[in-house]
Amino acid sequence: MATSLQRRPKLPSSNVVELLRPGSFVRLYNQPRDLPPFQVIQCRGGRCWVRQQSWGQLVQWEVAHQQISTAA
């Protein structure tokens, strides 16, 4: 019994998103250079909650996943 495997078409690279783990640091696109990176609290459904370390634990900012990249 021979079965042929069908290959799935490759997704365009624009659909690939980075894995942003809680505790990692990210930068916003168009973020001023003198502003430190943001810390990721969590990411769900295309949205990420981030904060500045100086803001304290209870202050968070919700941003779209495509607006951020890993801090280098």
HTML snippet that shows the backbone in 3Dmol.js (N, CA, C, O; Angstrom):
<script src="https://3Dmol.org/build/3Dmol-min.js"></script>
<div id="view" style="width:600px;height:400px;position:relative"></div>
<script>
const pdb = `
ATOM      1  N   MET A   1       0.829  -1.188   0.000  1.00  0.00           N
ATOM      2  CA  MET A   1       0.000   0.000   0.000  1.00  0.00           C
ATOM      3  C   MET A   1       0.873   1.252   0.000  1.00  0.00           C
ATOM      4  O   MET A   1       1.535   1.547   0.995  1.00  0.00           O
ATOM      5  N   ALA A   2       0.879   1.954  -1.059  1.00  0.00           N
ATOM      6  CA  ALA A   2       1.707   3.163  -1.171  1.00  0.00           C
ATOM      7  C   ALA A   2       0.836   4.392  -0.938  1.00  0.00           C
ATOM      8  O   ALA A   2      -0.246   4.526  -1.509  1.00  0.00           O
ATOM      9  N   THR A   3       1.321   5.260  -0.108  1.00  0.00           N
ATOM     10  CA  THR A   3       0.622   6.524   0.120  1.00  0.00           C
ATOM     11  C   THR A   3       1.568   7.663  -0.220  1.00  0.00           C
ATOM     12  O   THR A   3       2.762   7.594   0.072  1.00  0.00           O
ATOM     13  N   SER A   4       1.054   8.673  -0.814  1.00  0.00           N
ATOM     14  CA  SER A   4       1.902   9.828  -1.127  1.00  0.00           C
ATOM     15  C   SER A   4       1.625  10.927  -0.106  1.00  0.00           C
ATOM     16  O   SER A   4       0.482  11.197   0.263  1.00  0.00           O
ATOM     17  N   LEU A   5       2.689  11.532   0.321  1.00  0.00           N
ATOM     18  CA  LEU A   5       2.568  12.639   1.271  1.00  0.00           C
ATOM     19  C   LEU A   5       2.513  13.942   0.504  1.00  0.00           C
ATOM     20  O   LEU A   5       3.322  14.186  -0.391  1.00  0.00           O
ATOM     21  N   GLN A   6       1.576  14.757   0.855  1.00  0.00           N
ATOM     22  CA  GLN A   6       1.474  16.055   0.209  1.00  0.00           C
ATOM     23  C   GLN A   6       2.198  17.079   1.072  1.00  0.00           C
ATOM     24  O   GLN A   6       2.036  17.112   2.292  1.00  0.00           O
ATOM     25  N   ARG A   7       2.976  17.888   0.436  1.00  0.00           N
ATOM     26  CA  ARG A   7       3.675  18.953   1.159  1.00  0.00           C
ATOM     27  C   ARG A   7       2.751  20.155   1.305  1.00  0.00           C
ATOM     28  O   ARG A   7       2.009  20.510   0.390  1.00  0.00           O
ATOM     29  N   ARG A   8       2.818  20.753   2.450  1.00  0.00           N
ATOM     30  CA  ARG A   8       2.056  21.979   2.659  1.00  0.00           C
ATOM     31  C   ARG A   8       2.784  23.130   2.001  1.00  0.00           C
ATOM     32  O   ARG A   8       4.015  23.166   2.002  1.00  0.00           O
ATOM     33  N   PRO A   9       2.049  24.065   1.442  1.00  0.00           N
ATOM     34  CA  PRO A   9       2.728  25.225   0.840  1.00  0.00           C
ATOM     35  C   PRO A   9       3.413  26.046   1.925  1.00  0.00           C
ATOM     36  O   PRO A   9       2.918  26.148   3.047  1.00  0.00           O
ATOM     37  N   LYS A  10       4.546  26.625   1.582  1.00  0.00           N
ATOM     38  CA  LYS A  10       5.268  27.460   2.545  1.00  0.00           C
ATOM     39  C   LYS A  10       4.490  28.742   2.788  1.00  0.00           C
ATOM     40  O   LYS A  10       3.932  29.332   1.863  1.00  0.00           O
ATOM     41  N   LEU A  11       4.462  29.158   4.030  1.00  0.00           N
ATOM     42  CA  LEU A  11       3.798  30.411   4.377  1.00  0.00           C
ATOM     43  C   LEU A  11       4.719  31.573   4.047  1.00  0.00           C
ATOM     44  O   LEU A  11       5.937  31.449   4.171  1.00  0.00           O
ATOM     45  N   PRO A  12       4.171  32.673   3.638  1.00  0.00           N
ATOM     46  CA  PRO A  12       5.017  33.848   3.408  1.00  0.00           C
ATOM     47  C   PRO A  12       5.708  34.251   4.707  1.00  0.00           C
ATOM     48  O   PRO A  12       5.145  34.076   5.787  1.00  0.00           O
ATOM     49  N   SER A  13       6.906  34.781   4.611  1.00  0.00           N
ATOM     50  CA  SER A  13       7.668  35.136   5.801  1.00  0.00           C
ATOM     51  C   SER A  13       6.967  36.206   6.630  1.00  0.00           C
ATOM     52  O   SER A  13       7.247  36.329   7.822  1.00  0.00           O
ATOM     53  N   SER A  14       6.068  36.979   6.037  1.00  0.00           N
ATOM     54  CA  SER A  14       5.359  38.020   6.782  1.00  0.00           C
ATOM     55  C   SER A  14       4.402  37.427   7.826  1.00  0.00           C
ATOM     56  O   SER A  14       3.996  38.121   8.758  1.00  0.00           O
ATOM     57  N   ASN A  15       4.041  36.143   7.671  1.00  0.00           N
ATOM     58  CA  ASN A  15       3.151  35.506   8.641  1.00  0.00           C
ATOM     59  C   ASN A  15       3.900  34.888   9.815  1.00  0.00           C
ATOM     60  O   ASN A  15       3.276  34.425  10.769  1.00  0.00           O
ATOM     61  N   VAL A  16       5.217  34.874   9.758  1.00  0.00           N
ATOM     62  CA  VAL A  16       6.013  34.276  10.829  1.00  0.00           C
ATOM     63  C   VAL A  16       6.251  35.340  11.890  1.00  0.00           C
ATOM     64  O   VAL A  16       6.696  36.447  11.585  1.00  0.00           O
ATOM     65  N   VAL A  17       5.952  34.997  13.139  1.00  0.00           N
ATOM     66  CA  VAL A  17       6.159  35.933  14.236  1.00  0.00           C
ATOM     67  C   VAL A  17       7.182  35.360  15.201  1.00  0.00           C
ATOM     68  O   VAL A  17       7.324  34.144  15.330  1.00  0.00           O
ATOM     69  N   GLU A  18       7.887  36.247  15.871  1.00  0.00           N
ATOM     70  CA  GLU A  18       8.890  35.831  16.837  1.00  0.00           C
ATOM     71  C   GLU A  18       8.217  35.306  18.098  1.00  0.00           C
ATOM     72  O   GLU A  18       7.128  35.744  18.469  1.00  0.00           O
ATOM     73  N   LEU A  19       8.877  34.369  18.741  1.00  0.00           N
ATOM     74  CA  LEU A  19       8.401  33.884  20.030  1.00  0.00           C
ATOM     75  C   LEU A  19       8.911  34.841  21.090  1.00  0.00           C
ATOM     76  O   LEU A  19      10.116  34.937  21.323  1.00  0.00           O
ATOM     77  N   LEU A  20       8.012  35.533  21.719  1.00  0.00           N
ATOM     78  CA  LEU A  20       8.374  36.505  22.751  1.00  0.00           C
ATOM     79  C   LEU A  20       7.953  35.948  24.100  1.00  0.00           C
ATOM     80  O   LEU A  20       6.768  35.907  24.431  1.00  0.00           O
ATOM     81  N   ARG A  21       8.921  35.529  24.856  1.00  0.00           N
ATOM     82  CA  ARG A  21       8.651  34.910  26.153  1.00  0.00           C
ATOM     83  C   ARG A  21       8.554  35.971  27.254  1.00  0.00           C
ATOM     84  O   ARG A  21       9.214  37.008  27.186  1.00  0.00           O
ATOM     85  N   PRO A  22       7.739  35.705  28.255  1.00  0.00           N
ATOM     86  CA  PRO A  22       7.676  36.632  29.392  1.00  0.00           C
ATOM     87  C   PRO A  22       9.066  36.826  29.998  1.00  0.00           C
ATOM     88  O   PRO A  22       9.812  35.869  30.202  1.00  0.00           O
ATOM     89  N   GLY A  23       9.391  38.071  30.275  1.00  0.00           N
ATOM     90  CA  GLY A  23      10.688  38.397  30.838  1.00  0.00           C
ATOM     91  C   GLY A  23      11.705  38.835  29.801  1.00  0.00           C
ATOM     92  O   GLY A  23      12.730  39.419  30.154  1.00  0.00           O
ATOM     93  N   SER A  24      11.441  38.562  28.509  1.00  0.00           N
ATOM     94  CA  SER A  24      12.374  38.999  27.471  1.00  0.00           C
ATOM     95  C   SER A  24      12.196  40.495  27.235  1.00  0.00           C
ATOM     96  O   SER A  24      11.179  41.080  27.608  1.00  0.00           O
ATOM     97  N   PHE A  25      13.191  41.095  26.616  1.00  0.00           N
ATOM     98  CA  PHE A  25      13.156  42.539  26.375  1.00  0.00           C
ATOM     99  C   PHE A  25      12.956  42.816  24.900  1.00  0.00           C
ATOM    100  O   PHE A  25      13.532  42.148  24.042  1.00  0.00           O
ATOM    101  N   VAL A  26      12.130  43.814  24.616  1.00  0.00           N
ATOM    102  CA  VAL A  26      11.767  44.171  23.240  1.00  0.00           C
ATOM    103  C   VAL A  26      11.865  45.678  23.047  1.00  0.00           C
ATOM    104  O   VAL A  26      11.887  46.456  24.000  1.00  0.00           O
ATOM    105  N   ARG A  27      11.921  46.054  21.784  1.00  0.00           N
ATOM    106  CA  ARG A  27      11.876  47.465  21.417  1.00  0.00           C
ATOM    107  C   ARG A  27      10.677  47.679  20.500  1.00  0.00           C
ATOM    108  O   ARG A  27      10.319  46.796  19.720  1.00  0.00           O
ATOM    109  N   LEU A  28      10.072  48.830  20.595  1.00  0.00           N
ATOM    110  CA  LEU A  28       8.987  49.214  19.706  1.00  0.00           C
ATOM    111  C   LEU A  28       9.581  49.813  18.445  1.00  0.00           C
ATOM    112  O   LEU A  28      10.646  50.429  18.492  1.00  0.00           O
ATOM    113  N   TYR A  29       8.897  49.638  17.306  1.00  0.00           N
ATOM    114  CA  TYR A  29       9.334  50.319  16.105  1.00  0.00           C
ATOM    115  C   TYR A  29       9.146  51.808  16.337  1.00  0.00           C
ATOM    116  O   TYR A  29       8.148  52.230  16.921  1.00  0.00           O
ATOM    117  N   ASN A  30      10.091  52.592  15.886  1.00  0.00           N
ATOM    118  CA  ASN A  30      10.109  54.053  16.084  1.00  0.00           C
ATOM    119  C   ASN A  30      10.311  54.446  17.540  1.00  0.00           C
ATOM    120  O   ASN A  30       9.976  55.566  17.926  1.00  0.00           O
ATOM    121  N   GLN A  31      10.852  53.542  18.358  1.00  0.00           N
ATOM    122  CA  GLN A  31      11.125  53.859  19.761  1.00  0.00           C
ATOM    123  C   GLN A  31      12.390  54.719  19.836  1.00  0.00           C
ATOM    124  O   GLN A  31      13.396  54.381  19.211  1.00  0.00           O
ATOM    125  N   PRO A  32      12.357  55.820  20.588  1.00  0.00           N
ATOM    126  CA  PRO A  32      13.563  56.654  20.723  1.00  0.00           C
ATOM    127  C   PRO A  32      14.720  55.850  21.311  1.00  0.00           C
ATOM    128  O   PRO A  32      14.524  54.987  22.167  1.00  0.00           O
ATOM    129  N   ARG A  33      15.928  56.148  20.835  1.00  0.00           N
ATOM    130  CA  ARG A  33      17.123  55.423  21.268  1.00  0.00           C
ATOM    131  C   ARG A  33      17.400  55.570  22.763  1.00  0.00           C
ATOM    132  O   ARG A  33      17.937  54.655  23.387  1.00  0.00           O
ATOM    133  N   ASP A  34      17.036  56.716  23.340  1.00  0.00           N
ATOM    134  CA  ASP A  34      17.340  56.947  24.753  1.00  0.00           C
ATOM    135  C   ASP A  34      16.342  56.274  25.706  1.00  0.00           C
ATOM    136  O   ASP A  34      16.539  56.309  26.921  1.00  0.00           O
ATOM    137  N   LEU A  35      15.286  55.670  25.178  1.00  0.00           N
ATOM    138  CA  LEU A  35      14.315  54.949  25.997  1.00  0.00           C
ATOM    139  C   LEU A  35      14.746  53.490  26.113  1.00  0.00           C
ATOM    140  O   LEU A  35      14.971  52.843  25.090  1.00  0.00           O
ATOM    141  N   PRO A  36      14.868  52.953  27.324  1.00  0.00           N
ATOM    142  CA  PRO A  36      15.312  51.560  27.470  1.00  0.00           C
ATOM    143  C   PRO A  36      14.291  50.568  26.916  1.00  0.00           C
ATOM    144  O   PRO A  36      13.124  50.917  26.738  1.00  0.00           O
ATOM    145  N   PRO A  37      14.724  49.329  26.640  1.00  0.00           N
ATOM    146  CA  PRO A  37      13.805  48.309  26.125  1.00  0.00           C
ATOM    147  C   PRO A  37      12.669  48.025  27.106  1.00  0.00           C
ATOM    148  O   PRO A  37      12.791  48.261  28.308  1.00  0.00           O
ATOM    149  N   PHE A  38      11.570  47.517  26.570  1.00  0.00           N
ATOM    150  CA  PHE A  38      10.421  47.130  27.370  1.00  0.00           C
ATOM    151  C   PHE A  38      10.548  45.654  27.741  1.00  0.00           C
ATOM    152  O   PHE A  38      11.133  44.870  26.992  1.00  0.00           O
ATOM    153  N   GLN A  39      10.010  45.284  28.875  1.00  0.00           N
ATOM    154  CA  GLN A  39       9.996  43.890  29.308  1.00  0.00           C
ATOM    155  C   GLN A  39       8.627  43.292  28.974  1.00  0.00           C
ATOM    156  O   GLN A  39       7.593  43.902  29.247  1.00  0.00           O
ATOM    157  N   VAL A  40       8.628  42.085  28.378  1.00  0.00           N
ATOM    158  CA  VAL A  40       7.385  41.409  28.008  1.00  0.00           C
ATOM    159  C   VAL A  40       6.753  40.783  29.244  1.00  0.00           C
ATOM    160  O   VAL A  40       7.410  40.057  29.990  1.00  0.00           O
ATOM    161  N   ILE A  41       5.476  41.071  29.452  1.00  0.00           N
ATOM    162  CA  ILE A  41       4.706  40.442  30.528  1.00  0.00           C
ATOM    163  C   ILE A  41       4.055  39.174  29.985  1.00  0.00           C
ATOM    164  O   ILE A  41       4.194  38.100  30.571  1.00  0.00           O
ATOM    165  N   GLN A  42       3.340  39.300  28.855  1.00  0.00           N
ATOM    166  CA  GLN A  42       2.719  38.149  28.184  1.00  0.00           C
ATOM    167  C   GLN A  42       2.304  38.548  26.783  1.00  0.00           C
ATOM    168  O   GLN A  42       2.155  39.733  26.484  1.00  0.00           O
ATOM    169  N   CYS A  43       2.116  37.543  25.913  1.00  0.00           N
ATOM    170  CA  CYS A  43       1.611  37.764  24.554  1.00  0.00           C
ATOM    171  C   CYS A  43       0.479  36.785  24.295  1.00  0.00           C
ATOM    172  O   CYS A  43       0.598  35.595  24.588  1.00  0.00           O
ATOM    173  N   ARG A  44      -0.618  37.286  23.745  1.00  0.00           N
ATOM    174  CA  ARG A  44      -1.785  36.463  23.383  1.00  0.00           C
ATOM    175  C   ARG A  44      -2.522  37.097  22.225  1.00  0.00           C
ATOM    176  O   ARG A  44      -2.735  38.309  22.197  1.00  0.00           O
ATOM    177  N   GLY A  45      -2.910  36.270  21.270  1.00  0.00           N
ATOM    178  CA  GLY A  45      -3.779  36.721  20.183  1.00  0.00           C
ATOM    179  C   GLY A  45      -3.279  37.927  19.422  1.00  0.00           C
ATOM    180  O   GLY A  45      -4.073  38.795  19.059  1.00  0.00           O
ATOM    181  N   GLY A  46      -1.982  38.006  19.169  1.00  0.00           N
ATOM    182  CA  GLY A  46      -1.448  39.122  18.410  1.00  0.00           C
ATOM    183  C   GLY A  46      -1.209  40.379  19.225  1.00  0.00           C
ATOM    184  O   GLY A  46      -0.845  41.412  18.664  1.00  0.00           O
ATOM    185  N   ARG A  47      -1.404  40.316  20.524  1.00  0.00           N
ATOM    186  CA  ARG A  47      -1.181  41.466  21.406  1.00  0.00           C
ATOM    187  C   ARG A  47      -0.147  41.082  22.458  1.00  0.00           C
ATOM    188  O   ARG A  47      -0.093  39.928  22.884  1.00  0.00           O
ATOM    189  N   CYS A  48       0.665  42.031  22.873  1.00  0.00           N
ATOM    190  CA  CYS A  48       1.640  41.807  23.946  1.00  0.00           C
ATOM    191  C   CYS A  48       1.479  42.888  25.004  1.00  0.00           C
ATOM    192  O   CYS A  48       1.200  44.046  24.694  1.00  0.00           O
ATOM    193  N   TRP A  49       1.655  42.500  26.229  1.00  0.00           N
ATOM    194  CA  TRP A  49       1.647  43.431  27.338  1.00  0.00           C
ATOM    195  C   TRP A  49       3.089  43.603  27.779  1.00  0.00           C
ATOM    196  O   TRP A  49       3.778  42.634  28.098  1.00  0.00           O
ATOM    197  N   VAL A  50       3.536  44.861  27.791  1.00  0.00           N
ATOM    198  CA  VAL A  50       4.918  45.177  28.116  1.00  0.00           C
ATOM    199  C   VAL A  50       4.946  46.239  29.209  1.00  0.00           C
ATOM    200  O   VAL A  50       3.938  46.880  29.510  1.00  0.00           O
ATOM    201  N   ARG A  51       6.123  46.404  29.788  1.00  0.00           N
ATOM    202  CA  ARG A  51       6.282  47.440  30.804  1.00  0.00           C
ATOM    203  C   ARG A  51       7.733  47.896  30.845  1.00  0.00           C
ATOM    204  O   ARG A  51       8.634  47.190  30.392  1.00  0.00           O
ATOM    205  N   GLN A  52       7.941  49.064  31.384  1.00  0.00           N
ATOM    206  CA  GLN A  52       9.274  49.536  31.708  1.00  0.00           C
ATOM    207  C   GLN A  52       9.575  49.098  33.134  1.00  0.00           C
ATOM    208  O   GLN A  52       8.681  49.105  33.980  1.00  0.00           O
ATOM    209  N   GLN A  53      10.793  48.725  33.409  1.00  0.00           N
ATOM    210  CA  GLN A  53      11.119  48.271  34.758  1.00  0.00           C
ATOM    211  C   GLN A  53      10.880  49.358  35.788  1.00  0.00           C
ATOM    212  O   GLN A  53      10.535  49.061  36.932  1.00  0.00           O
ATOM    213  N   SER A  54      11.056  50.605  35.403  1.00  0.00           N
ATOM    214  CA  SER A  54      10.862  51.711  36.345  1.00  0.00           C
ATOM    215  C   SER A  54       9.388  52.004  36.619  1.00  0.00           C
ATOM    216  O   SER A  54       9.077  52.757  37.542  1.00  0.00           O
ATOM    217  N   TRP A  55       8.463  51.416  35.827  1.00  0.00           N
ATOM    218  CA  TRP A  55       7.038  51.662  36.003  1.00  0.00           C
ATOM    219  C   TRP A  55       6.441  50.926  37.186  1.00  0.00           C
ATOM    220  O   TRP A  55       5.383  51.326  37.673  1.00  0.00           O
ATOM    221  N   GLY A  56       7.066  49.881  37.661  1.00  0.00           N
ATOM    222  CA  GLY A  56       6.476  49.067  38.718  1.00  0.00           C
ATOM    223  C   GLY A  56       5.683  47.911  38.124  1.00  0.00           C
ATOM    224  O   GLY A  56       5.438  47.876  36.918  1.00  0.00           O
ATOM    225  N   GLN A  57       5.285  46.971  38.965  1.00  0.00           N
ATOM    226  CA  GLN A  57       4.629  45.741  38.518  1.00  0.00           C
ATOM    227  C   GLN A  57       3.208  45.938  38.010  1.00  0.00           C
ATOM    228  O   GLN A  57       2.745  45.142  37.193  1.00  0.00           O
ATOM    229  N   LEU A  58       2.511  46.951  38.456  1.00  0.00           N
ATOM    230  CA  LEU A  58       1.088  47.094  38.141  1.00  0.00           C
ATOM    231  C   LEU A  58       0.803  47.943  36.908  1.00  0.00           C
ATOM    232  O   LEU A  58      -0.352  48.038  36.492  1.00  0.00           O
ATOM    233  N   VAL A  59       1.816  48.561  36.313  1.00  0.00           N
ATOM    234  CA  VAL A  59       1.622  49.404  35.144  1.00  0.00           C
ATOM    235  C   VAL A  59       2.104  48.645  33.912  1.00  0.00           C
ATOM    236  O   VAL A  59       3.278  48.288  33.813  1.00  0.00           O
ATOM    237  N   GLN A  60       1.184  48.398  32.966  1.00  0.00           N
ATOM    238  CA  GLN A  60       1.497  47.648  31.747  1.00  0.00           C
ATOM    239  C   GLN A  60       0.921  48.383  30.548  1.00  0.00           C
ATOM    240  O   GLN A  60      -0.005  49.184  30.675  1.00  0.00           O
ATOM    241  N   TRP A  61       1.486  48.098  29.386  1.00  0.00           N
ATOM    242  CA  TRP A  61       1.043  48.725  28.151  1.00  0.00           C
ATOM    243  C   TRP A  61       0.766  47.635  27.138  1.00  0.00           C
ATOM    244  O   TRP A  61       1.609  46.762  26.934  1.00  0.00           O
ATOM    245  N   GLU A  62      -0.400  47.662  26.493  1.00  0.00           N
ATOM    246  CA  GLU A  62      -0.784  46.667  25.489  1.00  0.00           C
ATOM    247  C   GLU A  62      -0.419  47.197  24.107  1.00  0.00           C
ATOM    248  O   GLU A  62      -0.821  48.296  23.724  1.00  0.00           O
ATOM    249  N   VAL A  63       0.358  46.392  23.355  1.00  0.00           N
ATOM    250  CA  VAL A  63       0.764  46.796  21.999  1.00  0.00           C
ATOM    251  C   VAL A  63       0.549  45.630  21.040  1.00  0.00           C
ATOM    252  O   VAL A  63       0.529  44.471  21.454  1.00  0.00           O
ATOM    253  N   ALA A  64       0.391  45.941  19.775  1.00  0.00           N
ATOM    254  CA  ALA A  64       0.244  44.902  18.743  1.00  0.00           C
ATOM    255  C   ALA A  64       1.577  44.200  18.551  1.00  0.00           C
ATOM    256  O   ALA A  64       2.632  44.832  18.590  1.00  0.00           O
ATOM    257  N   HIS A  65       1.523  42.890  18.343  1.00  0.00           N
ATOM    258  CA  HIS A  65       2.734  42.080  18.210  1.00  0.00           C
ATOM    259  C   HIS A  65       3.618  42.575  17.075  1.00  0.00           C
ATOM    260  O   HIS A  65       4.843  42.553  17.201  1.00  0.00           O
ATOM    261  N   GLN A  66       3.025  43.023  15.964  1.00  0.00           N
ATOM    262  CA  GLN A  66       3.835  43.459  14.826  1.00  0.00           C
ATOM    263  C   GLN A  66       4.543  44.782  15.059  1.00  0.00           C
ATOM    264  O   GLN A  66       5.351  45.189  14.225  1.00  0.00           O
ATOM    265  N   GLN A  67       4.269  45.465  16.160  1.00  0.00           N
ATOM    266  CA  GLN A  67       4.923  46.743  16.462  1.00  0.00           C
ATOM    267  C   GLN A  67       6.196  46.584  17.276  1.00  0.00           C
ATOM    268  O   GLN A  67       6.856  47.577  17.579  1.00  0.00           O
ATOM    269  N   ILE A  68       6.558  45.354  17.639  1.00  0.00           N
ATOM    270  CA  ILE A  68       7.715  45.159  18.490  1.00  0.00           C
ATOM    271  C   ILE A  68       8.697  44.168  17.882  1.00  0.00           C
ATOM    272  O   ILE A  68       8.331  43.329  17.059  1.00  0.00           O
ATOM    273  N   SER A  69       9.955  44.284  18.307  1.00  0.00           N
ATOM    274  CA  SER A  69      10.997  43.344  17.899  1.00  0.00           C
ATOM    275  C   SER A  69      11.898  43.103  19.095  1.00  0.00           C
ATOM    276  O   SER A  69      11.911  43.895  20.038  1.00  0.00           O
ATOM    277  N   THR A  70      12.641  42.029  19.060  1.00  0.00           N
ATOM    278  CA  THR A  70      13.513  41.707  20.187  1.00  0.00           C
ATOM    279  C   THR A  70      14.595  42.766  20.316  1.00  0.00           C
ATOM    280  O   THR A  70      15.076  43.305  19.319  1.00  0.00           O
ATOM    281  N   ALA A  71      14.967  43.055  21.543  1.00  0.00           N
ATOM    282  CA  ALA A  71      16.009  44.045  21.797  1.00  0.00           C
ATOM    283  C   ALA A  71      17.362  43.427  21.503  1.00  0.00           C
ATOM    284  O   ALA A  71      17.623  42.285  21.879  1.00  0.00           O
ATOM    285  N   ALA A  72      18.210  44.166  20.844  1.00  0.00           N
ATOM    286  CA  ALA A  72      19.545  43.641  20.506  1.00  0.00           C
ATOM    287  C   ALA A  72      20.595  44.303  21.346  1.00  0.00           C
ATOM    288  O   ALA A  72      21.779  43.997  21.209  1.00  0.00           O
TER     289      ALA A  72
END
`;
const viewer = $3Dmol.createViewer("view");
viewer.addModel(pdb, "pdb");
viewer.setStyle({}, {cartoon: {color: "spectrum"}});
viewer.zoomTo();
viewer.render();
</script>
